């Protein structure tokens, strides 16, 4: 497949490297399971999850057309390497894409254009060897057991952190937190999504989640746990397993995802009180803390920019736009005025 390469000057790349990589951290950080080895680059990188860099894309002429794509920038650091390249599922795997050296530095880089909504796997080729990205913490073992580095572009909906049964339980819990399962909320979402024209359905709203995942918050959490808050993935793994166990104890004849709303309401209230019958406090001592963590993630995902995986099609913003109006009927939340096309009307902001 043809790959569009974006030429970026050295200063742009060095700004990224200086901000996230060129730090003399004398105290290597800890991961959840213990200390990284001193040879692990990520032990001394403040925000390794930012790599490769995923950013908005525009050709400088048609910003609305560029909304469907991201600019992906790879950075490889090796002072001893003579050259470097990258291979990945975003291109023909047998065609390495060469990285260029950034000025007189140990950094190599390449920026390409990749469609939004995709998950890809890649490796660096250095001195004839295929290497995982030493900075990016995202990795996945394929069916043959071989590990590849991974990245996803904005609006990706394929699960990368959570299993299907975990996603199903999270969908039920998040529905209780958000207002969209009330009669008013359901009516609004039905009007919002069903009232879209064909063009809107096939572009910015193509990945709208409808009522199974209210405004896409579970997808947002899945992506959040792969990057910014990967350190909280362990909380979700443990607590969702305990919740699954508690629910099965209470109703062994129905899958947790299909249980009546009343069971989830009862569980939610017990978690809020910090007292859940059947909960294994030896495995996770504070169910209330997990509920607070989940609420923070749910509300952040529901009302943040749709590019982060939640607020599908701007539905949550549209809900606030309709709900909060002055006495003359004018909205107090005119979000479309400041958001880029095609989501909004702004010609100044480009996502």
C-alpha positions, -999 to +999 in steps of 0.1 A: +000+000+000+012+035-007+025+054+024+023+091+027+054+104+044+053+138+062+085+158+061+092+173+096+121+195+103+147+187+130+135+213+154+100+198+156+114+163+164+140+176+188+112+195+207+095+162+212+127+144+222+137+172+246+103+172+263+099+135+268+132+117+263+162+140+271+159+138+309+185+129+334+164+110+358+187+095+384+160+076+401+144+050+377+107+048+382+088+017+393+062-002+374+033-021+391+053-053+395+086-038+406+116-019+393+125-019+356+161-029+349+185-001+346+190-010+309+154-004+301+150+029+284+115+033+298+128+033+334+141+069+327+114+082+304+087+103+320+059+096+295+070+067+273+033+060+264+034+090+241+055+071+215+050+068+187+035+103+186-001+104+173-012+138+162-037+155+139-030+156+102-037+182+075-022+188+041-025+225+047-053+229+022-083+208+031-085+205+069-119+188+069-106+160+046-076+156+069-098+148+099-100+112+088-062+107+093-035+110+119+001+118+116+022+091+133+058+099+142+083+071+151+114+080+172+142+055+177+172+064+199+206+047+194+238+066+192+257+036+179+234+028+150+244+036+115+208+035+102+173+024+112+140+015+095+105+005+106+082-023+093+046-026+103+010-035+094+004+000+082+025-008+051+038-039+033+056-059+059+084-068+035+091-032+027+111-014+055+106+023+057+139+040+064+141+064+093+164+095+090+188+107+116+179+139+133+208+163+129+238+152+149+219+134+175+212+097+185+176+100+173+161+086+141+126+095+130+099+090+104+064+106+102+036+089+081-001+094+075-023+067+089-062+065+089-079+071+122-097+042+139-069+016+133-046-006+155-012-014+141+019-035+150+055-027+141+092-033+147+124-014+141+151-028+119+186-019+131+218-036+119+199-064+103+179-071+136+142-067+142+137-049+175+107-039+196+103-002+202+124+003+234+103+033+244+067+024+236+053+002+264+025-012+242+033-047+230+013-077+219+022-114+215+009-128+182-006-163+178+029-176+171+042-162+204+062-134+187+059-100+203+053-068+183+051-032+194+016-017+190+000+017+185-035+028+177-048+060+160-076+082+173-111+069+172-099+032+173-127+010+186-110-024+186-103-035+222-067-034+231-066-036+270-098-054+281-115-086+272-150-088+259-166-100+292-148-071+310-161-046+285-196-060+290-195-055+327-180-020+324-208-011+300-234-020+326-216-001+354-209+030+333-246+031+322-255+035+359-230+064+363-241+084+332-275+101+326-281+084+293-300+054+306-327+076+320-358+081+299-347+116+291-312+104+282-325+076+260-349+098+242-321+124+235-296+098+221-323+083+199-331+117+185-294+126+182-283+095+163-314+087+144-316+123+131-282+122+114-281+125+076-263+098+055-232+119+051-228+124+089-234+087+095-206+077+072-180+102+085-177+116+120-204+095+135-194+062+119-182+048+151-210+060+174-218+034+200-255+040+205-270+027+237-249-004+243-219+017+254-233+051+263-214+077+242-184+053+239-170+056+274-159+020+277-139+024+245-123+055+260-114+035+292-100+006+271-076+031+253-068+050+284-056+019+302-033+011+272-015+044+274-019+073+299-032+052+328-017+018+320-007+017+357-044+014+366-050-017+343-042-039+373-070-023+393-095-030+365-083-066+360-086-075+397-119-056+404-137-068+373-128-103+382-141-098+417-173-081+404-179-110+380-175-135+409-199-115+432-225-113+405-223-150+397-228-158+434-259-137+434-274-151+402-256-182+390-281-188+362-275-156+341-244-141+326-234-109+345-237-088+313-274-099+311-284-095+347-313-072+357-306-035+363-316-039+400-286-062+407-262-036+393-279-008+413-274-028+445-238-036+437-231+000+429-245+012+462-225-014+481-193-004+464-200+032+472-204+023+508-172+002+507-190-029+519-197-056+493-209-090+505-188-117+488-160-093+479-124-106+484-108-078+504-076-097+505-073-093+468-085-057+466-090-039+499-112-009+488-140-014+463-151+022+469-117+034+456-122+015+424-157+029+420-143+064+424-116+056+398-142+043+374-164+073+378-135+096+371-127+077+339-164+075+328-170+112+331-137+121+315-145+098+286-180+110+282-172+147+279-137+148+264-130+153+227-143+123+206-108+117+192-099+100+225-125+073+220-154+085+241-182+111+235-190+094+202-198+120+176-200+147+202-232+132+216-224+142+253-216+177+242-249+179+223-267+166+254-253+196+274-261+219+245-297+209+247-301+206+284-286+239+295-303+270+279-311+305+291-346+320+294-346+329+257-338+294+247-302+300+237-277+273+246-252+279+274-229+253+259-222+262+223-195+236+217-198+235+179-185+271+176-151+261+189-146+226+176-131+217+142-150+206+112-167+182+105-177+178+142-182+215+147-181+248+128-147+263+137-123+271+109-095+281+133-091+249+154-080+218+136-081+192+164 
